Amino acid sequence: MKPAEHYILNQSEPFKTILLHLQMLIESTIPSVELLYKYKIPFYYISNRPFCYLNANKGYVDVGFWNAGHITVHLEHMTTAGRKVMKSLRYKSIDEINETVLIEVLQNAYLVKDKKFYK
């Protein structure tokens, strides 16, 4: 088993269910992503460049975006939580996941990125 998959499957509930659902949504929305294990968490890469990550931490799951400065949609749903560059969507339960918001943020992050960055 790959380390990123091991991370997800070894989380306690409800985090395991949240992470599995997010994994399915991310991979079906942006098929070109590659799930790796970086910085001790599951990290999605596109063309060997960081795209977003999953982190179960302190009672919630973060979907963090590496190049968040380019995201222009649903900013009211995102948190910076003291970070200067990265923004994330946070979920404490599976019911909190608004799939439309997540998918639109993923698509926006993918489309507005610097095309050269991911080539």
N, C-alpha and C positions, 0 to 999 in steps of 0.2 A: 504494500500500500504506500502511496506517495505521502510525503509529510503534510501537505496541505489537506489532503483527504483525511488523514489521521487526526489532524487538528479539529476538523469539522465533526467527525464521527465520535470523538472523545469528549465533546462538550456536554454538559448537563442540559436537561430540558429546562426551559423552553428554547435555549440557545441553539441546540443541535437542529431542531426543527426549523427555526428561523434561518440559520445558516444554509441548510439544505435548500430551502425555498429560494433564498437569495441567489444561491449558486445556479439553480435552474433558470431563474429570471435573467441573470446576467449572461449566462452562456447561450440562452436562446435569443436574447436581444442583440448581442454583439458576438456572433459566432467566431470571429477571428481572435478572441481573447485566449490566452494560455494561462492556466492556473498553476502558479508556482508557490513555493514556500520561501518567503523572504522576510527578514526582520522578525522572525518567529511567528508570523501570521500568514494566512492565505492571501496571495497578492496576484492580481490579474495583470498580465503584460500583453502588449500588442507590439509585434515586431521588436522584441527585446527591450521595450520601454515600459515603465510602470503606467498603469491605467487607473486601477482602483484596488482597494483591499477590503477584507472582511476581518473584523476584530471583535471577539466576544470579551467584554471588559466591564467591570463595575456595574453589573445589572442590566446591560443593554448590548446590542450588537451594532457596531458602526459599519456602514458602507462608506468608506472614505475615498475621496477623489484626489488623485495626485496633482493634476493640473486644474484645480478648481477655479482659478482665476478666469478661465475661459467659459465657465458655465453661466448661462444667462436665464435659465428657466427654474422655477420652483425654489428660488433662493430663500423664500420664507419658511421652507421646510428643512433647510440645512443649518447646521451648526458649525462654528469654527472652534468652539470650546478652548479658547486660548491659543489656538494655532494661527500662524500668520499666513500660511499658504493653502493648506488643505482645508476642505470642508467635507462634512459627512451628513448622511441621513442616519438617524438613530431609531432603533426598534427595541422595545422591551417585550413585545409579544408578536405572534404571527398576525394577529388581528390589526396591529398598527401599520402593517405594510400596505401602503397604497400603491398597488402595482402600476397604475397609470403614471403616478408621479415618478416612481423609480425608473420605469422604462423611458419616460421622456427625459429625465436627467441623464441616464446612460446614453441615449441617442444624442443629446445635445453635447455631452462631454466628448463623444466620439466625433461628431460632425464639426464642432467648432475648433477642434484641436489644430495645431499647426500640422499641415499635411506632411511636411518634411520630417517632423518629429517621429512619425510612425512609419515612415517608408523604409 
